[in-house]
Amino acid sequence: MVFYDPQWAVVTDVIPCEDAYAQERALLPEVVPMVAARDCIVADRNFCTMGFLFGLARRGGFFVIRQHGANVVGQLQGKRRAVGRDARGQALYEQALCLTEPDTGTTLVVRRITVELATPTRHGETELHLFTNLPPGDASAPQISALYADRWTIETAFQHLTVDLACEVDTLGYPKAALFGFCVALVAYNVVAVVKGALRAAHGAEYVDEQLSMYYLTLEVAQVATGMEIALGPEPWAVFQQMSTAEFAATLVAIAKHVNTEKYTKQKRGPKRQPPMRLSGKHQSHISTARILALRT
């Protein structure tokens, strides 16, 4: 279970679990004590349970969580009203909802933000409902919708962890070893986030968000770091240990200004080609690769 801060694009905490078949919801009792007052948890409907919502509220925390129709059912209050549109132009509606905790009878009134989807989901859903206890004065419905939309950045982070930072090492078969390797990759991800922050300050957010290739960036570190350790030794790096946070950040930005950005720019692929027609292997098991390639010309 990973805590991810989309504002800074870093992993803030992790709850390891050795059982690969464990449901994420089984770890929620460990999540609640880690939430501080005024923290805001953004999560998908898999985390929408009565115990979790009430637990976050008792800790003084806030949440933006998609409704799970089977787990959490409340009583709607008043009429649903239109509250504008989100960044994608989708209509937004808001209505109060009263939740009742089964064990204690405690009630919690939340805002239910309904997003009328421009295109249905793959399951045919035409709207989604978001629960939040953020006060309207602190977060409007469009801001709530934008917060939930940022939830997908954690999926991008997991892709970078898997593809670029090799967080899943096949030879680490023992659970503790696999979790250790994964957590090392999380630390490496945060280090890369610091480098990206320096590049963002030096070359702008558009370059980092749209053009910077994580593959080329991490590939250079993997190929060059060992050689630098051999060539330079530990002495040249000692100066960084004496720097304050502000000095270190300024130094990183100064170094980032000298980076050749074209070297780390994504290579955009051309338009997809229609795959050539090939014979079915049902009646003809032998396939000539040369003939298939010849069809492409």
N, C-alpha and C positions, 0 to 999 in steps of 0.2 A: 504494500500500500504506500503510494508515493504522494507527498504533499508538493505541489508545484505552484510557484508564484508567477502568473503570466505577466505581471507588470515588469518584473526584473528578469524573467525567463531563466529562473534558477530553481533547483530542487531544494526545498527547505527542510524536509525531514522524510524519513522512511520507516515503515513498520515491516520488518522481515517476517516471513512465514515459511516454514520448511515444507508444509504440505501443499503440493502443486495443485491438488484438487479442491482446496479450500475455497469457499465462496467469500468474495470480498466483504460481504455483509457480516461475516463472522468476526472481522477485525474491528468493526465499528466501536465496540466497547473500549478498545484501546485508543481510538481516535479522539473521543470526547475529552479525556483528561488532558490532551495535548493542545486543546483549543483555549486561547487566552481571550479575555474580554475585548470586544470590538474586532476580533478576527471575523472574516467573512469567508465561509466555505461555499464553493461553487461545485456542484456535483450533478451527475446524471441520476436518473430515476432509480437505478439499482441501489442507491444509498438513501432513498426516500422511505424511511421507517419512522413510526411514532417515537420509538425510543431514541433515535438519533436526533430528530428535530427537537424534541423536548430537552434532550441532553445538551445540545448546543445552546438553546435558549437559557438554560439554567447556568451555563458557564458565562453568560453575558455576551455570547457570540451571535453572529448573524449568518444567514444562509440564503443561497439562491439554488434551489434544487428542483429538478423536474418532477412533477407528480407521478407517482406510481399508483394507478387506479386500484390495484388489488391490496396494496399494503396500507395506504393512508386514505381514509374516507372521512370527510368532515361535513359540516352543515354550512351551506352558502348563506351569506348575510346580505340582504338588500339586493339591488339590481346591478347587473353587469353594465359598465359604462365604457364607452370608447375613450381611449387616452392617447391617441395619435398613432404614429407609425415608427417602425424601427429604421435602421440605416439601410435596409434592403427594401424599404417601402411596404413592408408587411403590416397589416392592421393589428393594433394592440388593444386589448380590453382588460379591465381590472375589476375585481370583486373581492370582498372580504370573505374569509372562510374560517370557521371556528373548528379547531381540532380538540378532541378530548382524549386524554391519556387513559387507556383502559384500566391500568392497575390503581391509579390514584384518583382518577376523576378530574385531574387538573385540566384546565382549558387553556388554549393558546390561539389567539386570533392572528391570522397571517393574511398577507395579500396574495391573491391568486392572479398572476399576470397570464393572460391568454394571448398566444401569438398565432395569428391566422396565416398559415403557411402559403407562400406563393405557389409552391409545388408540393404535392403530397410526398410523404416519406416512402421508403421502400415497403413499408408495412401498410400503406394506404391511409395513413393518418393525415388529416387536413389541418390540424391545429395541435399545439402543445401547451401545457399548463405549467407555469413556474410558481413555486411557493417561495415566499421571502418574508422575513420579519424586519427587513430594513425599513426605516421610517420613510414616508413619501418625501419629506423635506430633505432627506439625505440622498435618495436615489429615486429618480423618476422611472416610469415603466420602460421608456426607450433605453435608459441606462441599465436596467435590470436585464433586458433582452441582450444588450451588448455584452454584459458580464457573462451571461450564459454562453453566448457565441464564442467567447474567448476560452471556454472550457476545452475546445478542440485543440488548443495549443499543446496540451499535455500529450495528445496522440502524436503530434509532430515530434515532441521531445522523445517519446518512446521509439519512434522510427529512427531518429538520430542515434539513440542509445544502441539500438539493435544493429543498424547498418554501418554507421560510421565509427562507433566506439566499441563494437563487438562485446556487448554486455552479456551475451549468452555464449559461453565457451563450452563446446560439446564435451570436452574431456573432463570438465569439472562435474563429475557425476554425483558426488556427495552433496546433500542439500546445503550444509554450512559453507562448503567451498563455493558452490554456485552463487549463494547469496552474497558471499564476500566479494566475488568477482563482479557481481551486479552493482554492489555499493561502491566499489572502486570506479566503475564506469560512471556512476552518478557524480562522484567527486570530479572526475575528468570532465563531465558535462558542464559542471559549474565553472571549472577553470576556462573552458572554451567560452562560456558565457561572459566571463570577464574580458577575454580577448575580443569578443564580438562587441562588447560595450566600448572598448577603446577604439575599435574600427568605426563604430557608429559615431563616436564623437569626432573622429578625424575625417571621415568620408561621407557622413550622412546616413540617416536611417534607411533611405531608399536602397542604397547599395547593399547594406547588410541584410535587409528584409527580402529584397527581390533578386539580387545578383550574386551575393556571396555563396560559394559552394562549401558546405560543411565537409564534403568528401575531400576536396583538394586541401582544405585547411588541416584536417586531421591527418591526412596522408603525409603532408610535409612534416608534421610533428613526429609521426611514427618513423619516418625515414631519416630525419635530420637530428633528432634529440640525442641519440646515442653517440653520433659522431661529434656533436658539440661537447658532450661530457668528456670524451676522450681528448679532444683537442684543447679544451679550455681548462678542465679541472674544476674544482669547487671554488677556488679563490675569487674569480670575477663575479660570482653570484652573491658574495657576502654583503656587498653594498646594499642590496635590496632588503636585507634583514634589518637594517638600521633605519629604513624609511618609514615615515608616517603614512597613514592611509592616503592622505591628500597628495603627498609627494610621489607615492607609488602610482596613483592614478594619473597624475600629470606626466610621469615618465612613460607610462604605457601609451598615452595619447601622443606624446612626442615621437615615440618609436613608430606608432601606427601610421603617422603621417608620411613615413618613408616607404610604406608597403606598396609594392606594385600590385594594384588592385586587379589588373587584367589576369594576373597569374592565378587568382583564386575566384575567378568569375565562372558561373555555371555555363556549361556548354548546352545551348538550346538545341534540342533534336528537331529534325525536319518533320514534315507531315508524314503520318503513318501510311505505309504502302499496303495495298490490298494483298493479302497472302495468296500465293499461286495455288491453283486447284491441284490437289494431290489425290492419288488413287487410294482407295480404302484398303486398309491392311486386312480386311476380312477375307477377301478372296486372293489377295496378292501380298504376301508377307515381305517380299524383297523389294526395297525401294532404292532407286538410283538417286543419290544426292546430286550428282552431276546434272541429271535431267531436270531435277527440281530447280536448281540454280539457273539452268539454261532458260527455263520458262520466265524467269524474272527479267530477262533482257528482251 
